[in-house]
Amino acid sequence: MRYGLRAICLLSLAAVVGSFGLQSAAHAQDNIMGQIQFIPANNAIKTSGVWVDGQYVGYVGELSGRHRLRLLPGTHDVVVRQAGYADFNKKAVIEPGLILDITVNPDKDTRFIYPETKSSSLVTLNVQPARAAVFLDDNFVGHVDEYDGFERGMLVVPGKHRIKIALPGFKTMETEVELLPRQKFTLKTSLMPGSIDDADPLIRTDASRGMAPGSEVARSAK
């Protein structure tokens, strides 16, 4: 019986030591890494995509609070993209253990044209992971979760379009659709796991620079 109690005590001590070790490692990382806290100028900006040093890392709304973006100290190129807005570019100087506040207030993109509601097609997405980036004709238009659910979708001018769903760590899904006026189209799939090397160039480089002239897309009412 004493041996049993001793074993339990030793296991308990090991658990405490392990927990302390994890906490110490986390504390050490906090002292090394810096963080970025994005402050969106309005609610629309919360859905904007974020690229750091040419790599897509997520959207503004998810990179907040305890999920703030952690980066190694130094200077990083930060780009925030949103349909209807010009790219927001920022040189971020990250200091060890400190939080850098970045207010995201991009200018409106005068080239952006909202499609006619009465004649537009409606595209909805039922895709996993829900945080994956969505590209329409190689233009970033948001993340999957924005376009999934009742009365949620993407209003698109009728015609032929290319849709890409991409996220680092997964294989990119790409398809072409031919949409009729007022047609409702639902895309349902799950991204296949893959290497970071499988990431589409649109989320690995700085190739995507806002909406191309004359591009038309909008979110439906939510």
C-alpha positions in Angstrom: 0.0 0.0 0.0 2.8 2.4 0.9 4.5 1.7 -2.5 1.2 2.6 -4.2 0.9 5.8 -2.3 4.5 6.7 -3.0 4.0 6.1 -6.7 1.0 8.4 -6.7 2.9 11.0 -4.9 5.8 10.7 -7.4 3.4 11.0 -10.3 1.8 14.0 -8.8 5.1 15.7 -8.3 6.1 14.9 -11.9 2.8 16.6 -13.0 3.5 19.7 -11.0 7.1 19.9 -12.3 5.9 19.4 -15.9 3.3 22.1 -15.5 5.8 24.5 -14.0 8.1 23.7 -16.9 5.4 24.5 -19.5 4.6 27.8 -17.7 8.3 28.7 -17.6 8.6 28.0 -21.3 5.5 30.1 -22.1 6.8 32.9 -19.9 10.2 32.8 -21.7 8.5 32.9 -25.1 6.5 36.0 -24.0 9.7 37.7 -23.1 11.2 36.9 -26.5 8.3 37.4 -28.9 6.5 40.6 -29.6 2.8 41.0 -30.4 0.5 43.0 -32.7 -2.9 44.2 -31.6 -5.0 45.2 -34.6 -7.5 48.0 -34.0 -10.1 48.1 -36.8 -11.5 51.5 -37.7 -15.0 50.0 -38.3 -16.7 46.6 -38.2 -16.1 45.9 -41.9 -12.4 46.0 -41.3 -12.6 43.0 -38.9 -13.0 40.7 -41.8 -9.9 42.0 -43.6 -7.1 39.5 -44.4 -3.7 40.0 -42.9 -0.4 39.2 -44.6 2.9 39.4 -42.7 6.1 39.3 -44.8 4.2 38.0 -47.7 2.4 35.2 -45.8 -1.3 35.1 -45.1 -1.8 34.7 -41.3 -5.6 35.2 -40.8 -8.1 37.9 -40.6 -8.2 41.0 -38.3 -11.2 39.8 -36.2 -9.5 36.6 -35.1 -6.1 38.1 -34.4 -7.1 39.8 -31.1 -6.9 39.4 -27.3 -5.1 36.2 -26.3 -4.9 35.3 -30.0 -2.9 38.4 -30.9 -0.3 37.9 -33.6 3.1 36.9 -32.1 6.2 37.7 -34.1 10.0 37.6 -33.6 11.6 41.0 -32.8 12.5 43.1 -35.9 10.8 44.9 -38.7 8.0 43.1 -40.5 5.9 44.1 -43.6 2.2 44.0 -42.7 -0.5 44.2 -45.3 -4.2 44.3 -44.6 -6.6 43.6 -47.5 -10.4 44.0 -47.8 -12.7 44.1 -50.8 -13.7 47.7 -51.5 -10.6 49.1 -49.8 -7.1 49.9 -50.9 -4.4 47.8 -49.4 -3.3 49.0 -45.9 0.5 48.7 -45.7 2.5 49.1 -42.5 6.1 48.6 -41.4 5.8 47.1 -38.0 8.8 47.3 -35.6 8.4 44.5 -33.1 10.1 44.8 -29.7 10.6 41.8 -27.4 7.8 41.3 -24.9 5.8 44.3 -26.1 2.5 44.8 -27.8 2.3 47.0 -30.9 -1.1 48.6 -31.5 -1.9 49.1 -35.2 -5.0 51.0 -36.1 -6.3 49.7 -39.5 -8.0 52.5 -41.4 -7.6 51.9 -45.1 -8.8 54.2 -47.9 -11.8 53.3 -50.0 -10.9 51.7 -53.3 -12.5 54.0 -56.0 -12.2 51.2 -58.6 -14.6 48.9 -56.6 -18.1 48.5 -58.0 -20.9 47.0 -56.0 -23.0 44.6 -58.1 -26.7 45.3 -58.7 -28.7 43.5 -55.9 -31.6 42.6 -58.2 -29.6 40.9 -60.9 -26.6 39.5 -58.9 -25.8 35.9 -58.3 -25.5 34.6 -54.7 -22.6 32.4 -53.7 -22.6 30.7 -50.3 -19.8 28.6 -48.9 -20.0 25.4 -46.7 -16.3 24.8 -46.4 -13.9 23.7 -43.7 -11.8 25.2 -42.2 -14.2 28.1 -41.8 -11.2 30.6 -41.3 -9.8 29.8 -44.8 -9.3 32.8 -47.1 -11.6 33.3 -50.1 -10.5 34.6 -53.4 -12.7 35.6 -56.3 -10.9 35.9 -59.6 -7.6 36.1 -57.6 -8.9 38.9 -55.4 -9.2 38.5 -51.7 -12.8 38.8 -50.6 -12.9 37.6 -47.1 -12.9 34.3 -45.2 -15.3 31.3 -45.5 -17.3 31.9 -42.3 -18.6 35.3 -43.7 -20.4 33.4 -46.5 -21.8 30.4 -44.6 -25.3 30.4 -43.1 -28.8 31.7 -43.5 -29.1 34.9 -45.4 -25.3 35.1 -45.7 -23.5 34.9 -49.0 -21.4 36.7 -51.6 -23.2 38.8 -54.2 -21.4 38.4 -57.5 -22.0 39.9 -61.0 -23.3 37.1 -63.3 -20.9 35.4 -65.6 -17.8 33.2 -65.3 -15.7 33.4 -62.2 -12.8 31.5 -60.5 -13.1 30.8 -56.8 -10.2 29.8 -54.6 -10.3 28.7 -51.0 -6.8 28.7 -49.4 -5.1 28.4 -46.0 -1.5 27.7 -45.0 -1.2 24.0 -44.1 -3.9 22.9 -46.5 -4.1 22.2 -50.3 -5.9 25.0 -52.2 -9.3 24.3 -53.6 -10.0 26.0 -56.9 -13.1 25.9 -59.2 -14.7 27.8 -62.0 -18.4 28.6 -62.0 -20.7 30.1 -64.7 -23.4 32.1 -62.8 -26.7 33.2 -64.2 -28.5 36.3 -63.0 -30.1 35.7 -59.6 -28.7 32.2 -59.4 -28.0 30.8 -56.0 -24.9 28.6 -55.9 -23.5 26.7 -52.8 -19.9 25.4 -52.7 -19.4 22.6 -50.2 -16.1 21.0 -49.5 -13.3 20.4 -47.0 -9.8 21.4 -47.6 -7.3 18.5 -47.7 -4.4 18.8 -45.2 -1.1 19.5 -46.8 2.3 21.0 -46.3 2.9 24.7 -46.0 4.6 24.4 -49.3 1.2 23.5 -50.8 -0.1 27.0 -50.1 -1.3 28.9 -53.1 0.9 31.8 -54.3 -1.9 34.2 -53.3 -1.4 33.5 -49.6 2.4 32.9 -49.8 3.5 36.1 -51.6 2.5 39.7 -51.9 1.0 39.0 -55.4 -2.7 39.9 -54.5 -3.1 43.7 -54.3 -6.7 44.4 -53.6 -9.5 44.3 -56.2 -8.7 44.6 -59.9 -10.3 47.5 -61.8 -14.0 46.7 -62.4 -14.2 43.8 -60.0 -17.6 43.4 -58.5 -18.5 41.5 -55.3 -20.4 42.3 -52.1 -21.7 40.6 -49.0 -25.4 39.9 -48.7 -27.3 41.2 -45.7 -26.6 39.4 -42.4 
